[in-house]
Each structure stands twice: as structure tokens, then as C-alpha cells.
Amino acid sequence: MTESEAAVESEVSRQPQGAWAVLSVVTGALFLEGIDIAMLNVAVPSIAADIGLETGSAHWVISAYVLAYAGFMILGGRAADVLGRRRVFLSALAVFAVFSAIGGFAQESWLLILVRFITGATAGFMTPAGFSLLTTTFPEGARRNKALAVYGAIGASGFLLGVVVGGLFTSVDWRLVFFAPALLGFGFLVAGRFFIVRDGADPHDQARVSFDLAGGATLTAAMVSLIYGIVTLGEDTSNTLGLIAFGVAIALASAFIVIEKRAEDPLIPEGVLTTGLLPWATSVGLLFIGAFFAWQFVLTLYLQDLLGWRPLQTGIAFAAMGIELVIAPFLTPRLAARFGNVVVMVVGLGAVTIGFALTLRLDRDSGFSDLLPSLLLLGVAFAFIYGPLTAAAVEGVKDEKHGVAGGIVYTGFQFGAALGVSMATVVLVGGGNGTPSVDDYQRALTVPAVAAGLALFIGLLLVVRQRMNVNQDAG
């Protein structure tokens, strides 16, 4: 970070109104991303039926987005740190809004999937830039924890409200789930240009533009190739393209390591991957978000394709998770201040594990009352996990590296989403009986249950590790 950027961000942090205005814009953008993907989840059956996608291929409407999101996240985070957080954030937001609008006019499945890939890539730049704008605006401590709790609550509310709004829009026309994010995006773009302080003049701008592009290109291509290989082989284990993608990913990853060793200003600064709680938080985030996306994807198909629910009914049912909106802004910061971010996160992981396990008993005769306990537990889980996890991820990380740290943890989120949806799809259609049966859905729901259990196990290990460190320090 340059001296001019540091001065600007320091000035914002001393102005509460300016700081909360920045928070409003970046949380609005996170809400936009959440509501975008959630609306698409609910709309997938209608989109697939309209443009001719089979059940085994319908997940590409989701997977194309999260594949690009994960692939470009670290590059996006580093670009924000080097090129300017405001500049990267607003540029990505503009492209996101434009291509969301284009998606609403798509008539062919290939164009729709391409649009989803491009919007995912721009989200990969927008999210870490927004995250680092927030963490560098609010100093570490109570104010940042409160801001991150609000950030997490509003971001999660995008997922929760998105299923309701998506159901409503889809019942009218599924194309509305593309046009609505475009309008929101343009609104936040205007607000961002007004409220977010400019990055500041830097006499070294030209030098900064030539940051580690080779490392960024190879890492991004490696991530995309790896996730594409996972998704493709998930559909068909004998698919040659999937095997080639894995080979390309290995070659690119090797090239990235060589480039990073020689780079003067590497894409991932030395030591960031092992700093503080970042690797732990990233692992938990990967499993938790992967479990959630897999669960929501399978459950949406189960409710609409098997039980015959309308999209609006599905959306209203998911609204029960809105309990998160009450808990996260008010209760979560107090619990985190008293017990620590990790303990609160682990409680949330316990709640989501139980909630996913309860859905394993669903059958053809299940109704809303059978689903309600899981929905409420998942609302509690989002309230206790999202904010504390992101706060824990940057503990001990220097401010000038928050962009790349945010990129790493959110890469874990999106990599988990792509992997979770892919694995759930493989298990769902693995029976080879055409239309999935009740048994197929129950088997597919084991994917999120197992992933959540693994996340809980890692969280418990982290609690034990922290207590051992405290005892050693006390001794």
C-alpha cells in the first residue's frame, strides 16, 4: 500500500459517517452477489425446462458462476491491493451489472452459461476488493467485528431473501432473476462512486500496473482448470476433457510456483497462506459454503421436481432462515466479544450439521413442518459462522495484505460451492434411472451433511489449538 492510500484510508477510519457509508456500499454489493446466486438456485428448474437443460447438466447455471468466482478471486484480491481497492471494486461492479442484464436476454443455454461465467469472474474481483475496503476502513477490534457482523448478516440475507424473491420472480418469468441484480448493481455503482473515497494519486501508478501478471494469469488458469476438471469428471468419470483439465491444472500450478519464486512482487506474498487463522478459516469456509450450496441445490430440485412445489412456495419456505437477520447484527457481535470468533463459529457449525442431518429423513410425504427445524438451524448457523469466520480470517494479517487474504478465504468459499454442487449432482443422478427418486435425493443430501460434519471437526480442533496456546502463554 502506498503512503497516499494509507492516508486516505486512515482519514476514512477517523470519520464514522464515512466509514459506515463505505460499509453500506460494500455490504450492498455482497448482498447483491448473495441474492443473485440464491435466485438462480430457485430458478434452475424453470430455466432448465425452458432452454432444454437436463437434470445432470442444470448445475452448470450455478457451476459456471462459482467456477469463475473461485478462479479469479486471489487475482482479484491482489489486484485490489496493488491497483486500488475503489478502482477495482467499482469497475468489477459495473461489468457485473452489465452482464447480469445480458443474461436476462439469453435464448440459448451456452450464452446463459457464458454470462454466468463472466459475472462470476467479475465477482471474483469485486468481493475481495470490497472486503479489504471494509477491513482497512475499520481498525481491528470491536468496531471491525461489529462491521463484519453487519457485513456477514447482510451478505447472508442475500442468500436467504434471494430464495424468496427468486421464487416470486420465477413464478412470473425467470428472466427477472437476471434483470433485478442488474438494476441493484447500477444503484450500488452510483452510491459507490459517491461514498467511497478515491484511492488517491500515486506517482508510481505506472509501476503498480505491472504487478505479477504472469503469476496472476497462471494461478487463475490453474484454479479454473482444476475446478472444471472436478465438475466435468463429476458428470462423467471417463470424460477425457476432465482428465486433460487436471493435467493442465498441475502444469499451471507448477509454473505458478516457479514464477512466484522469481517475482519481485509475488501475487501471494510470502507467509500469507500460513498467517494466523487464515488457513483454518479457509478450510472451514470451503466445507460450510460447499455444504450449503449442495443442500440448497438438491433441496430445491426435491421440492419442485419430486414434491411438485411451485417456485414461490419453495422461496417462502426458505424464508424461515431469515431468523439470521435478527441474530447476526445484535447477538453475534456480543457473543464474539465475550467468547471469541472461533467459539461462536463452532456453535454455528454444530447447528448446521444437525440441520443437514435432519433433512436426511425427508421423503415423498414430507411437508413444511418437517423441513422447518433444518431451516431455522441453518439461519442460526449463518448468523454464527459468516461474520466470525471472516473476522477470524484476517486476524494477524497486515492491512496491506487484506485484499489477498480476503481473496484466499473467498476462494475457499467458491471452490467449496463448485465442489459441493458437483458432488451432490453426481450422487443425485448416479442411480442412472432418469428422473431421480426419493432414495436418490436422500442419498444426495448426505453430501452436505458429511461436509458440515468435517467443518465442525476442524472447528473443534481449532478451539483445542487455541486453548493449548493460551495455556502455554500462561505457563
Residue, then its C-alpha position, 0 to 999 in steps of 0.5 A: m500500500t502506498e503512503s497516499e492510500a494509507a492516508v486516505e484510508s486512515e482519514v476514512s477510519r477517523q470519520p464514522q459517517g464515512a466509514w459506515a457509508v463505505l460499509s453500506v456500499v460494500t455490504g450492498a454489493l455482497f448482498l447483491e452477489g448473495i441474492d443473485i446466486a440464491m435466485l438462480n438456485v430457485a430458478v434452475p428448474s424453470i430455466a432448465a425446462d425452458i432452454g432444454l437443460e437436463t437434470g445432470s447438466a442444470h448445475w452448470v447455471i450455478s457451476a459456471y458462476v462459482l467456477a469463475y468466482a473461485g478462479f479469479m478471486i486471489l487475482g482479484g484480491r491482489a489486484a485490489d491491493v496493488l491497483g486500488r481497492r475503489r478502482v477495482f471494486l467499482s469497475a468489477l461492479a459495473v461489468f457485473a451489472v452489465f452482464s447480469a442484464i445480458g443474461g436476462f436476454a439469453q435464448e440459448s443455454w451456452l450464452l446463459i452459461l457464458v454470462r454466468f461465467i463472466t459475472g462470476a469472474t467479475a465477482g471474483f474481483m469485486t468481493p475481495a476488493g470490497f472486503s479489504l475496503l471494509t477491513t482497512t476502513f475499520p481498525e481491528g477490534a470491536r468496531r471491525n467485528k461489529a462491521l463484519a457482523v453487519y457485513g456477514a448478516i447482510g451478505a447472508s440475507g442475500f442468500l436467504l431473501g434471494v430464495v424468496v424473491g427468486g421464487l416470486f420472480t420465477s413464478v412470473d418469468w425467470r428472466l427477472v432473476f437476471f434483470a433485478p441484480a442488474l438494476l441493484g448493481f447500477g444503484f450500488l455503482v452510483a452510491g459507490r462512486f459517491f461514498i467511497v473515497r478515491d484511492g488517491a494519486d500515486p506517482h508510481d501508478q505506472a509501476r503498480v500496473s505491472f504487478d505479477l501478471a504472469g503469476g496472476a494469469t497462471l494461478t487463475a488458469a490453474m484454479v479454473s482448470l482444476i475446478y472444471g476438471i472436478v465438475t466435468l469428471g463429476e458428470d462423467t468419470s471417463n470424460t477425457l476433457g476432465l482428465i486433460a483439465f487436471g493435467v493442465a491444472i498441475a502444469l499451471a500450478s507448477a509454473f505458478i510456483v516457479i514464477e512466484k519464486r522469481a517475482e519481485d512482487p509475488l501475487i501471494p506474498e510470502g507467509v500469507l497462506t500460513t498467517g494466523l487463522l487464515p488457513w483454518a478459516t479457509s478450510v472451514g469456509l470451503l466445507f460450510i459454503g460447499a455444504f450449503f450450496a449442495w443442500q440448497f441445490v438438491l433441496t430445491l430440485y426435491l421440492q419442485d421436481l419430486l414434491g411438485w412445489r411451485p417456485l414461490q412456495t419453495g422461496i417462502a419456505f426458505a424464508a424461515m432462515g431469515i431468523e439470521l437477520v435478527i441474530a447476526p447484527f445484535l447477538t453475534p457481535r456480543l457473543a464474539a466479544r465475550f467468547g471469541n470468533v472461533v467459539v461462536m463459529v463452532v456453535g454455528l457449525g454444530a447447528v448446521t450439521i444437525g440441520f443437514a442431518l435432519t433433512l436426511r429423513l425427508d421423503r415423498d410425504s414430507g411437508f413444511s413442518d418437517l423441513l422447518p427445524s433444518l431451516l431455522l438451524l441453518g439461519v442460526a448457523f449463518a448468523f454464527i459462522y459468516g461474520p466470525l469466520t471472516a473476522a477470524a480470517v484476517e486476524g494477524v494479517k497486515d492491512e496491506k495484505h487484506g485484499v489477498a487474504g480476503g481473496i484466499v478465504y473467498t476462494g475457499f468459499q467458491f471452490g467449496a460451492a463448485l465442489g459441493v454442487s458437483m458432488a451432490t449432482v453426481v450422487l443425485v443422478g448416479g442411480g442412472n434411472g432418469t428422473p431421480s427418486v426419493d432414495d436418490y435425493q436422500r442419498a444426495l443430501t448426505v453430501p452436505a451433511v458429511a461436509a458440515g460434519l468435517a467443518l465442525f471437526i476442524g472447528l473443534l480442533l481449532v478451539v483445542r489449538q487455541r486453548m493449548n496456546v493460551n495455556q502455554d502463554a500462561g505457563 
